[in-house]
Amino acid sequence: MPTPTGELLVSAAAPGGKLRESLTVELPEEVDPKEIAPADARELTRVLLRRLATLEEGTREYSYVRNTLVEMNLSLVRFAIRRFTSHREPQEDLLQVGAVGLIKAIDRFDPELGVEFTTFAMPTVLGEIRRHFRDTTWAVHVPRRLQELRILLAKAQDKLFQELDRAPTPNELAEHLSLPVEEVIQGLAAANGHTAGSLDLGSSEDEDGPGALADRLGHEDRDLARVEDLVALKPLVAKLPERERLILSMRFCEDMTQSQIGERLGLSQMHVSRLLTRTLRQLREGLERD
């Protein structure tokens, strides 16, 4: 007893093996397009592509045929993403990106050209995935020119490594690619921007290693910043009248209150407050000018 898919293919073939383009193709509900055998899928793809070319875009039948073509040919996308197993991108994300390329190939395909659909679609799917890596997976922004140079350098490094039995130098890469050495060095540096390591990631090779990178990085030393401020303030304070210098010393070195300073100098607390405010403003303005 033939399968529903087999029945559909038989009904889609006119005498002499030619396809009837006027046929309205619709799979039985119990048939999952993703589960159709590869040989049947190739033949049914030809039928549906010819049918799609005769339908008006936006109609229910057009959408049905187009969606069925996408589901039947997702195996092509899965085959394409096997080339990118070295990347850390989730397979489901790559499948979605590759499916976009598959849809573009379906929309652009012309059955009259006599080209096999898989031959036409594969470059489009691969191109969409490569564009995804080029535009969205860099850890830092790198100019497109350097992104493309990174790919050329990677291929050149592999080839020269086999020839030289060692890693090639920038000069050797530049000579091989007929590029300036400076541009090659830029490309090698840009390659480091493709991925970023975690600051919390330690050394997996040595459990007794130095620990996470974040623990070994320097941090801002506020004491150093304070030293810089004191060095900059020293000549400004030296220019102040003796009374103002004395008030600053009692307030910030001896930690005396304004009332205590006033009692020692024979001034009111309000007068001390005005003198402090004026002196601090002068110092602040002097620092800003410097």
N, C-alpha and C positions, 0 to 999 in steps of 0.2 A: 504493500500500500504506500503510495508516494506521500511525502511530507507536504504540509501546506506550502512550504517554500518551493518544493519541486513542482507542485501544481501551478504555482504562480509563474514560474519560469517557463513551463510548458505553454501556458496560456499566453505568455508575453511574446512567444516566438511565432512568427508568421511562417507559412510554407516556404521551404528553402532555407530556413534558419535566419531569415531577416526579421528584425524587430518591428512590430507595429507601433509607430510613434503616436498614433492616435489613441492608444490604450490608456485608460484611466487606471493607474497602478495604485493599489492599496493593499497592504499586508493584512492577513487575518489577525484578529486580536490576540490569539494565542501565540503568535510568532513574535519573538523579541529580536529586533534588528541586530542587536549586539551579539546574539547567539547563532547567527546564520553562518554556515560553513564558508571558509574563504573562497572556494571555487564558486559557490552559489552567490556569495556577496559580490564578487567581481562581475559576474554576468548580470546580476540584478542592478548593480551600480550603473552599468552601461544603459540598461533599460530606463532607469530613473533619470539619469542625466539627459537622455534624449527627450524624455517626457518633460523634464523641468524646462528645457529650452522652448517648449511650445506653450507653457503656461504663463499667465499674467501675474506679475509680481504683486504680492499683497493679498492674493486670494487664499482661501482655505486650502485648496488642493496644492497650491504652490508651497505653502508653509509645511504641509504634511510631507510632500516629496522631499523638500530640502532638509527637514529635520531627520527623516529616515536615512537620507544619504549621510548625514553627519554621524548618526548613531552606528550605522553599518561600518563606517570607515575610521572609527576611533582607534581600531587596532593599528592603523597606519601611524597615528600620533604616538601611541605607546611604543611602537618600533623606533620612531624618530628620537624619543627622549632617552633611549638607551645609550645614545652617543654622549649624553651629558651626565653620566653617572658620577663623574668626579666632582660635580658641583653639589653644594649643600642645599640647594633649593628643594622644597617638598615636591614629591612626584605629582601630587594633586594640582599644585600651582602650575607646574610645567604642562600638565595635561590640559588645563584650561587655556594656557597660552597657545599650545599647539592646536587646540580645537579652533581658536580664532583663525589661525593660518589655514586650517582645513576648510572652514566656512568661506574664506576668501578664495581658495582654490575652486570650490564648488561654484561660486558666483562667477568666476572668470573663465571657467572651462568651456571650450567650444567643442561639442561632439563631432563637428564636421572636420576638425583638423586631423582626425585619425590617430591621435596620440592616446596611449593608455593613461587612464586617469591617475593611477599611482605615480607614474613617471612625471606627470605634470604637477601633482600635488606635493610630492615630497620636498622639492626645493622651497616651496612657499611655506610649508610647515616648519622646516629647519630655519628658514630666514626669520620667521616670527619668534622662534625660541631664542635665536642668537640676538635679535633686537631686544628681547626682554632682558637678557643678561647684560647687554651693552648699556641699556638705559636705566635699569632699575636695581641692579644688584651690587653696585659699587658702594663700599662703605663711606667713601668721601667723594666729593664731586671732582671728576677728572675730565678734561676736555676730550671731546670725541676723537680728535686726532691722536691723542695718546692712548685712548682705549683701543683703537684699531692697530696702533703700533705695537701694543702689548701682544696682540695675537700674532703678528708677524715675528716678533722677537721670540715668542714661545716656540714657533715652528722652526725658526733658525737655530735656536739653542738645542732642540732635539736633534736636528740634522748634524750640526757641528759636533755635538757630543759623541755621536756615533763615529764620525770621521776622525776626531782628535783623541777619543777615549778620555776626555776630561771636559770640564765646563769651559766654554769659550770665553775669552776676554771681551770687554766692550769694543776694543779695536778690531778684533776678529769678526764680531757681529756687524760692526759698521762696514767693514770691507765686504762681507758676504751680502749685505742688504744694499750696498752702495749708498749709505747714509752718513751724515756727519757723526762723529763720535759723541758730540754734545747731545744730539737728538736721541741717540741710543741710550745714553745715560739717563736722560729724562724719561724715556720709555720704561727703563728698568725700575726707576724710582716710582713711576706711576703705577706699576704693577702691584706695589705694596698697598695701594689704596683700594684694591678689589675686595679684600676681606679685612676684618678688624678682630683682634683678639680681645677676650674679656679681661678686664683688670683683676677679676677675682679668680682667674684661671692660673693654677700653679703648674709646676713641672710634673708631667706624667711619668717621666723617665726616672726620676729620683725622688723618693718619698721624703728624704732628708734634705731636699734642696732648699733654696732660699725662700720658698713660699710664694704667695700670690704676688703678682706684679704690683698691685696697688699698695702692698705693704713695703715695697722697695722704692717707690717713687718719692721724690722730694715734695715738700709742701711749703707753703708760705710761712716764713719765720717773722712773726710780728715784732720780735725784738730787734731784728735787722732794720725793719722799717722805722722803728723808734729811734735807732741810732742815726739813721739818715735825717730824720726830723730834727734831732738834737744838734747835729752838725750844721744843718741849715739855719737853725735858730740862734746859734752861738754868736755870730757877728751882729745879728739884729738886737739881741739882748744887750750886747756890749754898747750899743749906741744909745740905750735908754738912760734917762737921768738916774742918779743914785737912789733916790727915794722909790722910784718905780721898780728898780731892780730889787731893792730890799723887800718891797711888798710881794713881788713874785716869789722870792725865796721863802718868805715866811708862809705864804699861802700854799705853795706846791711842794716845798722841800720839808718844812716843819709841820705842814698840815694844820696850820692855825686858822681859826675862823676869822671872818671880817671884823667881828667885835673885838677879838683878842688883838688883832693887828692894830685896830684903832686905839685901843688902850695903850699899847706899847709906843705908838708914834704920836699920841695926843691928838688923834683925828676921830671924827664921828664915823660910825659904821657906814652911813650913807656916802660919806666922802671917799672912804676906802673902796666901796663898791663902784663908784664912778671912775676912780683911778684904775681899778682892775679892768673894768670894761673897756676903757679907752686904750689901755696898754695892750690888752689881748687883741683888740681890733687892729692896732698898728702892726703887731707881729703877724697876724693873719694876712693882712694886705701885703706885707713884706714878703711872706712866703709865696703868695700868689704871683707877685711880680717876678720872683726868681724862678 
